[in-house]
Amino acid sequence: MGRKLNHAVPLGDVMTSGKQTIEERACTLARYIIDSKDTVRGAAKKFRYK
């Protein structure tokens, strides 16, 4: 469990450089869901996860 994977994360119309870990991406999505009071499906559409 010590290995961290990096992924490019779409944020609106802009892709990040791919330096975010899965944990950071989860925190970003969670923060968005809490702040916007959106659903998980709505957040997935916003961040382009299908």
PDB file of N, CA, C and O in Angstrom:
ATOM      1  N   MET A   1       0.818  -1.186   0.000  1.00  0.00           N
ATOM      2  CA  MET A   1       0.000   0.000   0.000  1.00  0.00           C
ATOM      3  C   MET A   1       0.862   1.249   0.000  1.00  0.00           C
ATOM      4  O   MET A   1       0.321   2.355  -0.011  1.00  0.00           O
ATOM      5  N   GLY A   2       2.178   1.117   0.012  1.00  0.00           N
ATOM      6  CA  GLY A   2       3.062   2.261   0.040  1.00  0.00           C
ATOM      7  C   GLY A   2       3.215   2.959  -1.299  1.00  0.00           C
ATOM      8  O   GLY A   2       3.694   4.092  -1.355  1.00  0.00           O
ATOM      9  N   ARG A   3       2.813   2.293  -2.385  1.00  0.00           N
ATOM     10  CA  ARG A   3       2.976   2.885  -3.704  1.00  0.00           C
ATOM     11  C   ARG A   3       1.833   3.842  -4.000  1.00  0.00           C
ATOM     12  O   ARG A   3       0.672   3.511  -3.762  1.00  0.00           O
ATOM     13  N   LYS A   4       2.148   5.022  -4.514  1.00  0.00           N
ATOM     14  CA  LYS A   4       1.119   5.990  -4.881  1.00  0.00           C
ATOM     15  C   LYS A   4       1.118   6.147  -6.387  1.00  0.00           C
ATOM     16  O   LYS A   4       2.173   6.257  -7.011  1.00  0.00           O
ATOM     17  N   LEU A   5      -0.063   6.157  -6.963  1.00  0.00           N
ATOM     18  CA  LEU A   5      -0.212   6.313  -8.393  1.00  0.00           C
ATOM     19  C   LEU A   5      -0.532   7.764  -8.710  1.00  0.00           C
ATOM     20  O   LEU A   5      -1.229   8.433  -7.947  1.00  0.00           O
ATOM     21  N   ASN A   6      -0.033   8.240  -9.814  1.00  0.00           N
ATOM     22  CA  ASN A   6      -0.329   9.596 -10.262  1.00  0.00           C
ATOM     23  C   ASN A   6      -1.279   9.537 -11.439  1.00  0.00           C
ATOM     24  O   ASN A   6      -1.169   8.652 -12.287  1.00  0.00           O
ATOM     25  N   HIS A   7      -2.205  10.468 -11.496  1.00  0.00           N
ATOM     26  CA  HIS A   7      -3.176  10.545 -12.570  1.00  0.00           C
ATOM     27  C   HIS A   7      -3.346  11.989 -12.977  1.00  0.00           C
ATOM     28  O   HIS A   7      -3.272  12.896 -12.148  1.00  0.00           O
ATOM     29  N   ALA A   8      -3.573  12.194 -14.259  1.00  0.00           N
ATOM     30  CA  ALA A   8      -3.960  13.521 -14.717  1.00  0.00           C
ATOM     31  C   ALA A   8      -5.413  13.723 -14.321  1.00  0.00           C
ATOM     32  O   ALA A   8      -6.243  12.836 -14.523  1.00  0.00           O
ATOM     33  N   VAL A   9      -5.722  14.867 -13.766  1.00  0.00           N
ATOM     34  CA  VAL A   9      -7.055  15.119 -13.251  1.00  0.00           C
ATOM     35  C   VAL A   9      -7.680  16.274 -14.005  1.00  0.00           C
ATOM     36  O   VAL A   9      -7.153  17.386 -13.995  1.00  0.00           O
ATOM     37  N   PRO A  10      -8.818  16.013 -14.670  1.00  0.00           N
ATOM     38  CA  PRO A  10      -9.484  17.125 -15.336  1.00  0.00           C
ATOM     39  C   PRO A  10     -10.174  18.017 -14.317  1.00  0.00           C
ATOM     40  O   PRO A  10     -10.966  17.539 -13.505  1.00  0.00           O
ATOM     41  N   LEU A  11      -9.881  19.288 -14.355  1.00  0.00           N
ATOM     42  CA  LEU A  11     -10.540  20.259 -13.477  1.00  0.00           C
ATOM     43  C   LEU A  11     -11.251  21.257 -14.377  1.00  0.00           C
ATOM     44  O   LEU A  11     -10.656  22.231 -14.838  1.00  0.00           O
ATOM     45  N   GLY A  12     -12.516  21.006 -14.618  1.00  0.00           N
ATOM     46  CA  GLY A  12     -13.251  21.838 -15.561  1.00  0.00           C
ATOM     47  C   GLY A  12     -12.724  21.568 -16.953  1.00  0.00           C
ATOM     48  O   GLY A  12     -12.753  20.430 -17.421  1.00  0.00           O
ATOM     49  N   ASP A  13     -12.246  22.599 -17.617  1.00  0.00           N
ATOM     50  CA  ASP A  13     -11.705  22.450 -18.968  1.00  0.00           C
ATOM     51  C   ASP A  13     -10.188  22.326 -18.973  1.00  0.00           C
ATOM     52  O   ASP A  13      -9.584  22.270 -20.044  1.00  0.00           O
ATOM     53  N   VAL A  14      -9.558  22.282 -17.802  1.00  0.00           N
ATOM     54  CA  VAL A  14      -8.097  22.275 -17.710  1.00  0.00           C
ATOM     55  C   VAL A  14      -7.624  20.971 -17.073  1.00  0.00           C
ATOM     56  O   VAL A  14      -8.166  20.537 -16.057  1.00  0.00           O
ATOM     57  N   MET A  15      -6.615  20.351 -17.672  1.00  0.00           N
ATOM     58  CA  MET A  15      -6.026  19.152 -17.085  1.00  0.00           C
ATOM     59  C   MET A  15      -4.847  19.578 -16.213  1.00  0.00           C
ATOM     60  O   MET A  15      -4.070  20.455 -16.590  1.00  0.00           O
ATOM     61  N   THR A  16      -4.723  18.945 -15.038  1.00  0.00           N
ATOM     62  CA  THR A  16      -3.550  19.213 -14.218  1.00  0.00           C
ATOM     63  C   THR A  16      -2.374  18.455 -14.798  1.00  0.00           C
ATOM     64  O   THR A  16      -2.546  17.673 -15.733  1.00  0.00           O
ATOM     65  N   SER A  17      -1.207  18.665 -14.272  1.00  0.00           N
ATOM     66  CA  SER A  17       0.009  18.092 -14.839  1.00  0.00           C
ATOM     67  C   SER A  17       0.167  16.609 -14.556  1.00  0.00           C
ATOM     68  O   SER A  17       1.136  16.008 -15.020  1.00  0.00           O
ATOM     69  N   GLY A  18      -0.743  15.996 -13.816  1.00  0.00           N
ATOM     70  CA  GLY A  18      -0.634  14.587 -13.506  1.00  0.00           C
ATOM     71  C   GLY A  18       0.138  14.332 -12.231  1.00  0.00           C
ATOM     72  O   GLY A  18       0.542  13.198 -11.975  1.00  0.00           O
ATOM     73  N   LYS A  19       0.352  15.349 -11.431  1.00  0.00           N
ATOM     74  CA  LYS A  19       1.126  15.220 -10.203  1.00  0.00           C
ATOM     75  C   LYS A  19       0.269  14.885  -8.991  1.00  0.00           C
ATOM     76  O   LYS A  19       0.810  14.640  -7.913  1.00  0.00           O
ATOM     77  N   GLN A  20      -1.049  14.868  -9.138  1.00  0.00           N
ATOM     78  CA  GLN A  20      -1.914  14.559  -8.001  1.00  0.00           C
ATOM     79  C   GLN A  20      -1.976  13.050  -7.781  1.00  0.00           C
ATOM     80  O   GLN A  20      -2.060  12.276  -8.735  1.00  0.00           O
ATOM     81  N   THR A  21      -1.935  12.653  -6.543  1.00  0.00           N
ATOM     82  CA  THR A  21      -2.104  11.245  -6.213  1.00  0.00           C
ATOM     83  C   THR A  21      -3.591  10.937  -6.125  1.00  0.00           C
ATOM     84  O   THR A  21      -4.426  11.841  -6.147  1.00  0.00           O
ATOM     85  N   ILE A  22      -3.908   9.672  -6.025  1.00  0.00           N
ATOM     86  CA  ILE A  22      -5.308   9.265  -5.891  1.00  0.00           C
ATOM     87  C   ILE A  22      -5.926   9.903  -4.654  1.00  0.00           C
ATOM     88  O   ILE A  22      -7.080  10.331  -4.688  1.00  0.00           O
ATOM     89  N   GLU A  23      -5.168   9.970  -3.561  1.00  0.00           N
ATOM     90  CA  GLU A  23      -5.680  10.570  -2.333  1.00  0.00           C
ATOM     91  C   GLU A  23      -5.989  12.047  -2.518  1.00  0.00           C
ATOM     92  O   GLU A  23      -7.003  12.540  -2.023  1.00  0.00           O
ATOM     93  N   GLU A  24      -5.120  12.754  -3.228  1.00  0.00           N
ATOM     94  CA  GLU A  24      -5.339  14.182  -3.476  1.00  0.00           C
ATOM     95  C   GLU A  24      -6.557  14.387  -4.371  1.00  0.00           C
ATOM     96  O   GLU A  24      -7.342  15.312  -4.161  1.00  0.00           O
ATOM     97  N   ARG A  25      -6.710  13.520  -5.372  1.00  0.00           N
ATOM     98  CA  ARG A  25      -7.860  13.615  -6.263  1.00  0.00           C
ATOM     99  C   ARG A  25      -9.149  13.360  -5.486  1.00  0.00           C
ATOM    100  O   ARG A  25     -10.148  14.044  -5.708  1.00  0.00           O
ATOM    101  N   ALA A  26      -9.138  12.384  -4.579  1.00  0.00           N
ATOM    102  CA  ALA A  26     -10.320  12.095  -3.763  1.00  0.00           C
ATOM    103  C   ALA A  26     -10.669  13.288  -2.886  1.00  0.00           C
ATOM    104  O   ALA A  26     -11.843  13.623  -2.732  1.00  0.00           O
ATOM    105  N   CYS A  27      -9.665  13.926  -2.315  1.00  0.00           N
ATOM    106  CA  CYS A  27      -9.906  15.108  -1.474  1.00  0.00           C
ATOM    107  C   CYS A  27     -10.474  16.253  -2.296  1.00  0.00           C
ATOM    108  O   CYS A  27     -11.370  16.961  -1.839  1.00  0.00           O
ATOM    109  N   THR A  28      -9.958  16.440  -3.507  1.00  0.00           N
ATOM    110  CA  THR A  28     -10.462  17.494  -4.383  1.00  0.00           C
ATOM    111  C   THR A  28     -11.927  17.254  -4.714  1.00  0.00           C
ATOM    112  O   THR A  28     -12.746  18.171  -4.640  1.00  0.00           O
ATOM    113  N   LEU A  29     -12.255  16.017  -5.079  1.00  0.00           N
ATOM    114  CA  LEU A  29     -13.644  15.686  -5.394  1.00  0.00           C
ATOM    115  C   LEU A  29     -14.547  15.835  -4.171  1.00  0.00           C
ATOM    116  O   LEU A  29     -15.651  16.369  -4.273  1.00  0.00           O
ATOM    117  N   ALA A  30     -14.078  15.364  -3.018  1.00  0.00           N
ATOM    118  CA  ALA A  30     -14.873  15.478  -1.793  1.00  0.00           C
ATOM    119  C   ALA A  30     -15.126  16.933  -1.445  1.00  0.00           C
ATOM    120  O   ALA A  30     -16.241  17.300  -1.072  1.00  0.00           O
ATOM    121  N   ARG A  31     -14.108  17.758  -1.563  1.00  0.00           N
ATOM    122  CA  ARG A  31     -14.259  19.187  -1.264  1.00  0.00           C
ATOM    123  C   ARG A  31     -15.281  19.820  -2.210  1.00  0.00           C
ATOM    124  O   ARG A  31     -16.105  20.631  -1.787  1.00  0.00           O
ATOM    125  N   TYR A  32     -15.222  19.443  -3.503  1.00  0.00           N
ATOM    126  CA  TYR A  32     -16.178  19.966  -4.470  1.00  0.00           C
ATOM    127  C   TYR A  32     -17.604  19.546  -4.107  1.00  0.00           C
ATOM    128  O   TYR A  32     -18.519  20.370  -4.139  1.00  0.00           O
ATOM    129  N   ILE A  33     -17.797  18.271  -3.763  1.00  0.00           N
ATOM    130  CA  ILE A  33     -19.132  17.761  -3.424  1.00  0.00           C
ATOM    131  C   ILE A  33     -19.687  18.471  -2.199  1.00  0.00           C
ATOM    132  O   ILE A  33     -20.861  18.842  -2.174  1.00  0.00           O
ATOM    133  N   ILE A  34     -18.855  18.661  -1.188  1.00  0.00           N
ATOM    134  CA  ILE A  34     -19.307  19.339   0.031  1.00  0.00           C
ATOM    135  C   ILE A  34     -19.637  20.798  -0.237  1.00  0.00           C
ATOM    136  O   ILE A  34     -20.687  21.284   0.182  1.00  0.00           O
ATOM    137  N   ASP A  35     -18.746  21.500  -0.933  1.00  0.00           N
ATOM    138  CA  ASP A  35     -18.953  22.927  -1.192  1.00  0.00           C
ATOM    139  C   ASP A  35     -20.148  23.196  -2.095  1.00  0.00           C
ATOM    140  O   ASP A  35     -20.907  24.137  -1.863  1.00  0.00           O
ATOM    141  N   SER A  36     -20.317  22.367  -3.129  1.00  0.00           N
ATOM    142  CA  SER A  36     -21.382  22.615  -4.099  1.00  0.00           C
ATOM    143  C   SER A  36     -22.686  21.907  -3.741  1.00  0.00           C
ATOM    144  O   SER A  36     -23.727  22.174  -4.342  1.00  0.00           O
ATOM    145  N   LYS A  37     -22.627  20.998  -2.755  1.00  0.00           N
ATOM    146  CA  LYS A  37     -23.785  20.188  -2.372  1.00  0.00           C
ATOM    147  C   LYS A  37     -24.295  19.389  -3.568  1.00  0.00           C
ATOM    148  O   LYS A  37     -25.493  19.134  -3.699  1.00  0.00           O
ATOM    149  N   ASP A  38     -23.370  19.003  -4.431  1.00  0.00           N
ATOM    150  CA  ASP A  38     -23.678  18.209  -5.608  1.00  0.00           C
ATOM    151  C   ASP A  38     -23.668  16.731  -5.232  1.00  0.00           C
ATOM    152  O   ASP A  38     -23.196  16.361  -4.157  1.00  0.00           O
ATOM    153  N   THR A  39     -24.189  15.892  -6.118  1.00  0.00           N
ATOM    154  CA  THR A  39     -24.161  14.450  -5.888  1.00  0.00           C
ATOM    155  C   THR A  39     -22.842  13.885  -6.418  1.00  0.00           C
ATOM    156  O   THR A  39     -22.097  14.573  -7.115  1.00  0.00           O
ATOM    157  N   VAL A  40     -22.565  12.632  -6.081  1.00  0.00           N
ATOM    158  CA  VAL A  40     -21.363  11.977  -6.584  1.00  0.00           C
ATOM    159  C   VAL A  40     -21.428  11.880  -8.105  1.00  0.00           C
ATOM    160  O   VAL A  40     -20.429  12.109  -8.786  1.00  0.00           O
ATOM    161  N   ARG A  41     -22.599  11.540  -8.636  1.00  0.00           N
ATOM    162  CA  ARG A  41     -22.751  11.469 -10.097  1.00  0.00           C
ATOM    163  C   ARG A  41     -22.557  12.828 -10.742  1.00  0.00           C
ATOM    164  O   ARG A  41     -21.937  12.935 -11.801  1.00  0.00           O
ATOM    165  N   GLY A  42     -23.082  13.865 -10.110  1.00  0.00           N
ATOM    166  CA  GLY A  42     -22.907  15.216 -10.642  1.00  0.00           C
ATOM    167  C   GLY A  42     -21.448  15.629 -10.648  1.00  0.00           C
ATOM    168  O   GLY A  42     -20.979  16.251 -11.601  1.00  0.00           O
ATOM    169  N   ALA A  43     -20.729  15.289  -9.590  1.00  0.00           N
ATOM    170  CA  ALA A  43     -19.305  15.593  -9.518  1.00  0.00           C
ATOM    171  C   ALA A  43     -18.533  14.813 -10.573  1.00  0.00           C
ATOM    172  O   ALA A  43     -17.598  15.338 -11.177  1.00  0.00           O
ATOM    173  N   ALA A  44     -18.921  13.557 -10.796  1.00  0.00           N
ATOM    174  CA  ALA A  44     -18.258  12.737 -11.805  1.00  0.00           C
ATOM    175  C   ALA A  44     -18.442  13.354 -13.198  1.00  0.00           C
ATOM    176  O   ALA A  44     -17.511  13.362 -14.002  1.00  0.00           O
ATOM    177  N   LYS A  45     -19.628  13.862 -13.474  1.00  0.00           N
ATOM    178  CA  LYS A  45     -19.853  14.522 -14.761  1.00  0.00           C
ATOM    179  C   LYS A  45     -19.037  15.802 -14.866  1.00  0.00           C
ATOM    180  O   LYS A  45     -18.455  16.086 -15.913  1.00  0.00           O
ATOM    181  N   LYS A  46     -18.993  16.571 -13.791  1.00  0.00           N
ATOM    182  CA  LYS A  46     -18.244  17.826 -13.782  1.00  0.00           C
ATOM    183  C   LYS A  46     -16.750  17.582 -14.022  1.00  0.00           C
ATOM    184  O   LYS A  46     -16.098  18.336 -14.744  1.00  0.00           O
ATOM    185  N   PHE A  47     -16.215  16.512 -13.404  1.00  0.00           N
ATOM    186  CA  PHE A  47     -14.804  16.205 -13.527  1.00  0.00           C
ATOM    187  C   PHE A  47     -14.527  15.188 -14.624  1.00  0.00           C
ATOM    188  O   PHE A  47     -13.408  14.691 -14.755  1.00  0.00           O
ATOM    189  N   ARG A  48     -15.553  14.882 -15.411  1.00  0.00           N
ATOM    190  CA  ARG A  48     -15.461  13.993 -16.569  1.00  0.00           C
ATOM    191  C   ARG A  48     -15.076  12.554 -16.235  1.00  0.00           C
ATOM    192  O   ARG A  48     -14.365  11.919 -17.013  1.00  0.00           O
ATOM    193  N   TYR A  49     -15.524  12.029 -15.105  1.00  0.00           N
ATOM    194  CA  TYR A  49     -15.352  10.615 -14.792  1.00  0.00           C
ATOM    195  C   TYR A  49     -16.658   9.922 -15.117  1.00  0.00           C
ATOM    196  O   TYR A  49     -17.723  10.387 -14.708  1.00  0.00           O
ATOM    197  N   LYS A  50     -16.596   8.821 -15.844  1.00  0.00           N
ATOM    198  CA  LYS A  50     -17.839   8.172 -16.269  1.00  0.00           C
ATOM    199  C   LYS A  50     -18.104   6.934 -15.514  1.00  0.00           C
ATOM    200  O   LYS A  50     -19.113   6.269 -15.752  1.00  0.00           O
TER     201      LYS A  50
END
